[in-house]
Amino acid sequence: MTSDQRTDSPGDMIRRTPIKRVLCVAEKNDAAKCIADIMSNGRMRRSEGLSVYNKLYEFEYNLFGQNVTVCMTSVSGHLLGLEFKAQFQKWHSCNPVLLFDAEVEKYCPENFVQIKRTLEREVSQCQVLVIWTDCDREGENIGFEVIDVCKAVKPGVQVFRARFSEITPNSIRRACDTLTEPDGNVSDAVDVRQELDLRIGASFTRFQTLRLQKIFPASLANQLISYGSCQFPTLGFVVERFKSIQAFIPETFYKIRVLHEVEEDSVEFSWKRNRLFNHTACLVLYQICMEDPIATVTSVTSKPKSKWRPLPLDTVEMEKLVSRKLRIGAKETMKIAEKLYTQGLISYPRTETNLFPKDLALGPLVEHQTHSPAWGAFARGVMEQPGGPNPRQGTKTDQAHPPIHPIKYTNTLQGNEQRVYEFIVRHFLACVSLDAVGQETVVEVEIAHERFSANGLMIIRRNYLDVYPYDRWSTKVIPVYEQGSQFQPSAIEMLDGQTSPPQLLTESDLISLMEKHGIGTDATHADHIETIKSRMYVGLTADQRFLPGELGMGLVEGYNSMGYEMSKPDLRAELEADLKLVSEGRKDKQSVLRHHIHKYKTVFVESVKKAKRLDEALSNYLGAAQEFSESEQQDMEMPLPVRKCPQCGRDMVLRRRKEGNGKYLSCVGYPECKCSVWFPDTVLEVNRDESVCPTCQPSPVHM
């Protein structure tokens, strides 16, 4: 291709377009302030936006080869929400099944209107809009919300996307030099998730709340009984573990143990058979050993043994480790990590990557940590080791962000912020140092043809363990044994014990299960866990393990008894897999929406038909269900609408007369709206079907 045939990139074309002013929008005010500070070399001018929490930072910068004025501002997360059109928003406005097909629209929540007005005012003076939101799915979608708002007032504004993984001078300037286009596929995946979550959550939540409040008024009269397609499988994991503990039947086992005391050391030899569940068999073998209780050393082996340093840190591993080692919940951990990120102290904390890219210079990152009185000496040792920092590499990458790592050293943090920052630093330094090295000795002995073994460990070089107190590896000294030698054991004992049930899930266990089964993403795990806690579906024991509540148990058992196993992860896992394909451009947004709406709608319709099973399951925990007359029972069955009420615009549905078998049309707004249509006695049977009358208005009027 010749030079005059070459297609110009958007960046090349804009270099030839005079630009005076550029609007940059970050995801939060802290990020906007830090990015503006870097781009302006500390010479930005701050002013107030229409929202008191989202400031404006103005400065001059050379962009697209031109000196331009930049106005940097921010949103506060999602700028727009998704909601049903007004006629579907009230809980009694329609049968919940209609929410699967009801019209939805994006809107700006009241508390964000001033942010929206700031963007509209500022973009009207700009020729270019640059999106600086976080570089993940949610950030991309927030970016498109900003684009939609800005293009509504200035359709011709040029739009670019800044891509970065940390708020450092090098990363921000590199992002300015390599501006790209926003990724519509990634944003579409979030649109699909939002719409499905709204439709599925609202339909099931309205159905089960309205029904169960009436059936169990003493327990649930004021309780919101929410449903979410991630929330429910998360609850299912907790209930399943609890039920497996309840169903566990302990078994008695038997084993033989050999003890040998040499001077001050006591060595325990373990039976190679481990344990037997037959008492007689174990007793016979024990008695044979006791008849000739001389141990012969059959082998002594010594070999190097390593304890591997940790892998680079991704989001899920950070949530699990901080929960387990520091006892800080995943939600608080992510909140702290995001704050550390916007302060420029760590890299972007939402990542699926656990291997460092080859072009990331690790030396300067380690060098920053040499100033610490706590781990500075270790950091200097890493710099001096042959080859410098040498990370142990994992196998996962999201092709967007490197593993979580510290950017610079600080000693000004306090409380949990300091603890999380210290953990990230120590994990990083451990990862780029060396494995711990030891020497393991294994001694095997025989007594009457039964084999036993003992292990000893000598730690030669602690290496990464010196900076990583979250792992433990202890020396275990055993005396010197020679092959062929014999000794008289100090004791040969036959012991019994019982198998133990599994333990209740910790937060770390629950996150592992969610990740394994594809429930939610690294960005949403903590929120789903928080939801089942706030709804009182689960509680926490004294040692921070999840225990299902009565309502949580009843809901899971009720839905599972319908045959759909909605507490199992399969339904949601398929959706998460499809969302990934949408974000990669390999599946169409609308086809994925249609498929999953149809699937969940089918499950919903069947669930409503089998609703009594839900009542029965919950009555095991909440007491007897409220008794209702046949007509009251009909009212709870939520018939499908036939037409709109001509007086109030709400749905009209078929009802059965209290006397006789006749039917009539009644407004769901009764008793506020008393509009009704009575069929004459000559009409023997009336049923609604899916066909729509071509003449009657307002459409649709079902036949």
N, C-alpha and C positions, 0 to 999 in steps of 0.2 A: 504494500500500500504506500503510495507517495504521500509526501507531507501535505499536499493540498487536498488529498482524499481523506486524511485522518479525521475521525470523529472527535470533536472536542469534548472533554469531561465538563461537568457542571462547574467545577472549580476553575478550569481554563476559561470558560465563557464569562464567568463573573469577574475574572481579572480584567476583562476589557469593558466592564460596566462600571461607571462611576458610583461609588458607595460612600455615603456620608455617615450613616448610623446603623449599628447592628444591635439587635436585641438578643441577649443570651438568657436562657431560663434553666435554672437548676431545680432539683427535686425538693430541696429544703433550704431555708435561709442560711444555715451554718455552712452548707456546701457552697452556696453562691458567694458568701463573704470570703471563704478561703480561696476559691478559684479566682475571684476578682483581685484579691490581695496579691496572688502570684502573678497574674497577667499584668497588673499595674505596677509591679515592684513596690507595693505599699503606698502608692500615690493615688488611690481611688478617692472619689468624692461621694460620701454617703448622703442619701436623701430619703424621705418617707414615701412609701407607696400608699395606696388607699387602704391596704390592710396593715395594721400596726405590727404584725409579725413578719411581714415580708418586705424587706428594705430594697432600695435601689442603689446600685454601686456603679458609678460612671467613671470612665477613664479613656485614654487614647491608646490605640494598639495598632500594630501593623498586621493587617489581615488581608489575604488575597493580594498581597503585594501593594496594598494601599494603606495609608494612614486613615483610620476611621475612629469615630467615637463609639464606644461600646457601653451599652446599658445592661448590666447584669442584675437579674432579679430571680425570684423563685416562686414555686407553688408550695403546698404543704402536703405532699403525697398526691393522691388522685384528686384532680380538679373537678371531675364530673362523676356522677353516680348513674346507676341504671335503675329504672323503676317502671312499673306498669302504668299505662295511661290512666288518667284520673278515675274513669268509671270502674276500674278493677282494683283500686287501691284499698278500699275499705274491706274489712274481713267478711262482712255479710253481703258484699256487692255481687257475688257470683258463686257458683259451684266451683270449688278449688280445682277441679279437673280442667276447667276452662283456662286456667293460668298457663297451661302448657302451650296454648296457642294465642293467648291474649297479646295485644300490641304492647311493645315496650319502647321506652325512649330515654335518651341521655338527658340529664338535667344537672344544673349547678346547685349544690346544696347551699342553703342560706348563708352558712358561715364561711363559704368560699367565694361569694359573689364579689366581694371587694378585690380579691386576688384577680378574678376574671376581668373586672373593670380596669385594673392596673395594666394587665396584658393588652387589652383592647386599646387603651390610651397610648401606651408606649409603642406598640407595633405600628400604629398609624403614622409614626414619624420615621420608621425604619425601612430600609430596603431589604435587609437580610434577617432571618431568624435562625439562631443556632440552639439546638436542644442539648442541654448538659445534664439531663436526668441520669440516674444510675443505669449502668449498662447491663440490665437483666430484663426479663419479660415484663415485669410490672413497670420498670422505668421506661421501656420502649412504648408501652401503652399510654403512660402518663404523658410522654412526649407527643404522641398523636392527639391526645386531648388538648394540649397546648396549641398544636398546629391547627386543629379544627376551630378553636376559639379565635386564633389570630387571623386565619384565612377568611373567617366570616366577615371581618371588618376590612381586611386588606388581601384580597384574593391573589394578587400578583407578587406577594412577598416570597423571596427565595428562601428555601429551607435546607438546613444542613444539620448533621448529627456529629457531635463530638464523642469519641470513644476513648475511655480511660479506665484504669483499674485502681488508681490511687491518686490522691490529691497532693502531688509533689510538683515542683517546678518542671522537672524533665517530662513527667507524664502529661501535665497540662499543656506545655508548649508543643509536645509531640502531637497531642490531640488537635491543637489549633492548626498545625501544619498538614494534618491528614484528615480533614473533615470529610465525612461521607454522607450518604443518604440514609434517612431513617428506614428501619426494616419493617415493612407492613405485615409480613408474615408473622413475625414475633408478636406484634401488637394484636393481630387477628386471633392468635391463640388465647390471649387474655380476654378478648371480647367474647369468644365462645365460652370460656370458663365462667365469666361473669353472668352471661345470659342463662346458661344451664343452672348455675348455682341459684340464681334468682327464681327461675321457674320451678325447679325441683324443691328447693327449700321452702318457698312460699306455699306451694300446693300441699305438701306433706305436713308442714307446720300448722297451717290453718285447719286441715282435716283432723289431725290428731289432737290439737289443742281444743278445738270447739267440741269435739266428741267427748274426750276424756274429762274435760272440766265438768260436763253434765253427768257423766257416769260415776265419777269419783269426786263429788263436790266437797267432801270433808277434807280430802288430801290435796286436790288439784284445782280448787275453785279459782285461784288467782295465779296459777302457774303457767308460764309460757313453755310449751313442750315442743321445742324446736327440732327440726330434722335438717341434716346437711349430708350430702353424699360423701364427704370426707369425714365429717364429724361422727357419723354412725359406724363406719368400719373401725374407727379409732376406739370408740366405745366397745365395739365387738371384741377387739383384742383383749381389753381389760376383763370383760365378762367371760370370755373363753378361758383365760388363764385361771380366773377364780373358780369356774366350774370344773376345770381339770384338777384343781386342788381338792375341791369337795368330793370328786369322784375317786380320788386316789385311795388305793387300799395298800397299806404298808405290808411289806413282806420281810420276814425274819431271815437273816443270812448268818453264816458262820465262817470263821477264818482262823488261820493259825499264824501266830506272831512269834518271832524269835528275837530275844534280847541278848546282847553281849556287852558286858561292862569290862572295860580295859582302863585301869587306873581311874582317871576322872571322867573319861569319856563313856557314854552309853550309846551303843549302836543298835538301831532297830532294823531287822531284816524283814522285808515284806514277802508274803507268799506269792509265788509266781502264778498260782491258780486264782489269786485275788480273793475270791469268796465262793462259797457253795450255798445253795438254798436247801440242801438236804442235810439234816442234822446227823443222821446215822452215818452217812458217807464221810462227813467231816470228822466225826468222832473216831471212826475206824482209822483214818489216816493219822489223826493226832496220836492215837494210842500206839500205832506202829513207830512214829517218831520218838515217842517216850520210851519205847523198849530199847532203842539204841541211840541215845541223844548226843551223838558226836557229830559236829559239823565239819565237813571237808570243803576247803576252798577250791572250787572248780575253775574259777577264772578271775583274774584281776585285770581290768582294762582301764586305760587312762586316755582320754582324748580331749582335744580343744572343744570348748563350748562357747557360743556367742549369745548374747542377749541383744536382739536387734534394736537399733534406735528407731524412733517413731517415723512414720511416713509424713510428708508434708500435709498441712492441715486444710481440709475442706470444711464446708459449713456444717454438714451433718456430724462429722467427727468432732468438731469443736463443741457443738451442742451437747453431744453425748459425754465427752470427756469433762467438760466444765460442770455438767450436772452431776457426774459420778465423783469427780475428784474435789470440786470446790463447793458442791451442794448449792449451786446457783441454777435456777430454772432456765429452760431454753428461751422463754420469752424475754426474761431480763437479760440473759446473755446476749441475744441479738440486739436488744435496745442499746446495751453498753457498746457492743462492737460497732454498731452504726455510728455512735457518737465518736468513738475513737477514730473511725475512718474519716468523718467530716472534719476532725481536728488535724488530719494529716499524720496520725500516729501509726496507723496500720493500713494495709491494703484493703481492697473491697471485700467485705466479709460474707458475701453471698456467692459462693463458687462451688462447682462440682469437681474441681481439678485438684489432684494430689501429686502432680509432678511439676517441677520447675522448668520453664522453657529455657533452652540453651542460651538465649540472648539476654536473660535477666542476670545482671551483674550482682552476685550475692556478696562479694567482698565488701563493698561500701556499706551494705546493710548490717553486716557483722561488725564492721569498724565502728559504726554509730554506738553499738552496745558496749564498747570497751570502756566507756565513761562510767559505767555502773559500778558502784562499790560492791554490789551483791554478785553480779555475774560478769563483770568486766574482765577479770583475770581469765575466766573460761573463754570469753570471746577472743581475747588475745591469743590464747592457745589454739583456737580454731584457725585464726589467721596464719599461725606459724606451722600448722600441720602440713605435711607434704601435699602439694596440689591445692592448698587452701580449702575453703568451704566445699564440702563434698556431700551433697544431699542424697539421702536414700530416696529413690524415686518410686512412685506408685504407677498405676496404669490408667487412671481416669483423667479426662480433660473435657471441659465444656467449650473449648476453643474460644473462650471469651476472657476469662480472668485467671491469673495465677493462683497458687495456694495462698492462704492467709498468712501474712508475715508482717513483722514490724517495719516501719519506714524510718523512724528516728527514735532516739532515746529521750525519755522524760522521767523526771522524779517528782512531778508536781501532782500526781493523781492520788486519790484517797479511796478508801472503802472498796466496794466490789469493782469499781472501775480500775483501780490499781491491781486487784487480784486477777482480773481477766487479762489486762495488758501484760502483767508479769507471766501469766500462763502462756500467752501467745509468743512472747519473747523466748521464754525457756524452751518451748516446744520447737521453735525455729532453730535455736542454737543447737539443741539436741539432734535435730534432723540433719543439720549440715556438719556434724562432728563425726565421731566414729563409734561403731558398736562396742559394747562392753565385752571384754574377753576374759574367759576363765578356763580352768582345767577340771573336767569331770572325771571322777573315779567311780567305777561300778564294780562291786565285789559280789560274786555269786557263790553260794554255798549249797551243799546237799546234805540232807539228814534223811536217812532211810529212803533214798530215791526221790524225796520231795525237795523241790528247788526253792531257794529264797535269795533275795538280793537286797543290797544296801547301796545308796548313792552318797558320794561326797563331792563337794564343790569348793574349789579354791579360786577366788577372783584375782586375776592377774592385773588387769587394767580396767578401771571403772569407766573411763572415757565419758560417754554422754550422761551416765548416771550422776556425774558430779554436778550437772546443771539441772537435772530433771528429777526432782524429788517425788514425782507422781508415779514413778516405777520403782519397784524394789527387787533387789537380787542379793541374797545373803550367802555368806560363806558357811559351808556345813563341813565341819572337820570330822574325818573318820581315821582311825588308826591305820597303820601300814599292815596289810595282809599279803601273804605270799601264796601263790598258787600251789596246791598240794598239801599245804599245812592243815592241821586240824585244831579244833578248840572245843571246849565244853561250854555250851550256851549258859548264860546266867539264868535264863528262864525260857521255857517253851509254853505258850499259852494258847488255849482255844477260846476265842472271843465270839460273842454274838452281837448283832446290831439289827437295825431296821432300815429299809430303804426310805428315803425322804421324799415328800412331795415337791414339786417345783415351787419356787417362791412367787409371790405377787410381783407384778411388773414394776420396775422403776421407770422414771422418765426416760432414762437412757435406753432401757429395753424397748419401751414403746416407740421411740424414734427409730430404733433399728428395725422393728417390725413394719413401721410405716414406710421406711425407705425400701425394705426388701419387697414389699407388696405393691409399691407404686402408689401409695396414698398421699396426696399432696406433694409439695416440693420442698426443697430446703428452705424456701422463703415462707412456707405456710405451716410447717409441722407444729411450731410452737403455738400458733393461733388455734389450731384444731384441738390441741390438748387443753388449752386454756378454756375453750368453749365448753367441753364436756365437764370441766370442773365448775365453771360458773353456773351451768344449768343444773348442777347438783346430781348429774348422772353418775359421777364418781366422787370419791373422797380420797384423802391421803391418810395413811397410817402414821404412827409416830416416827417410823424410820423412812418416811417419804416414799411409800409404795402405794400403788393405785388399788383401791377397793371399790367395786361397783356398788352404787346405792340401789334402793328398792325400785325406784322409777327406771333407772338404767337397766336393771336386770329384767324387769317386766317388759320394757319396750323391745329389747333384743329377743327375748323368748317369744313374744307375741308375733313379731314380724317373721322370725325364723320358722314358727309353726305354720305360717302361710305357705311355706315352700320356696320362698324367694331368697332366703338367707341374705337379707339386705345388710346384715351386720358383717358379712364376709366382704373381702376387698375386691372381688372380681369385677363388679360393675364399675366402680370408680377407677380401678387400675386400667381397664380398657380405655376409659375416657382420657386418663393422663397420657397413655401411649398415643392416642389420636391427637392430643394437644401438641405433643412433641412433633408429630408429623406435620401438623399445620404450621408450627413455628419454623420448620425446615422447608416449607413450601411444597411438601410432598402430598398433602391432602388439602382439599378445598374447605374453606370455612363453613359455607352453607350446607354442604353435604354432611359434614360432621355434626353440625347443629341438628339437622333433620333426623339423622340416625339416632342420636342420643335422646332427643326429645321424644321420639316415637317409643324408644325402648323404656324409658322411665315412665312415660304416660301409661303404657301397657301394664307395668308393675303397679302403678298407682290405682288404676281402675280395678284390678284384681284385689288389691289390698283393701279397698273400700268395700268390695263384696264380702270379704272375709274378716271384716272389722271386729266381729264378735270374738274372734280368736285373740285379738289384742286385749279386749276386755277381760277375757278369761285368764290370760297370762298375768295381767296386772292385778287381778283380784286375789291372786296368791300372795301378793305383797302388800296391797293397799286395803284389803278387806272386801266384803261383798259389793258387787256393782249395784248401782241404783236401779230399782225396777221402774219400767216405763210401760204405759198403756200402748196398744197397737198404733193409735194415731200419733202418740208422742214418738214412738219408734220410727214411724214414717218420716216425721219431721227431721230426724237425725240422719236419715239415709241420703240426704242431699241429692234430690232428683235433678236431672239435667234441665236447663232452661228450654222452654218452648218458644218464647218471644219476649220482647221488652215490654215493661209496663207502660201503658200510654199516659199514666199520670205522673210517675216519679222516675221512669227510665231504668229502673232495676229489672232483674229477671222475673219472669212469671214461670211457674212450674206446675206440673200436674199433682193434684192432691186427691185423696179418696175422701168421700163424704163420711161423716161420723155415723150416719145411718144409711143402710143400703149399700149397694155396690157402685153407685154412680161416682163420677169424678168431676173435678172443676179445676180451672186455672186460678192460682193464687199468687199474689206478689210476695216475693221473699222479704219485702219491707214490712209485712204485717207484724205488729198491729199499727205501726205508724201510718202505713199505706194500706187501705182496706179494699183496693181495687181487685175485682175478681171477675171471672167469666164462667158462668154456670152452663153446663150442657143439659139439654132437655132429657127427660126420662126415656125418650124413644132411642137415645144413643146408648147402646148396650155395652160397647167396649171402646176405650180410648187409649192409645199408646203413642209415644213419641218415637219417631225414627230420625235418621240422619238427613233425610231429604229436606230441601228448603223450598218454600212456596215462591214461585217467580213473581207473584202479584202483590202479596201482602206487604205492608210497610209498617214500621221501619224494619228493614231486613236485618238479620235473618229471622224468618218465622218458620219453625219446623212443622212438618206435617204430622 
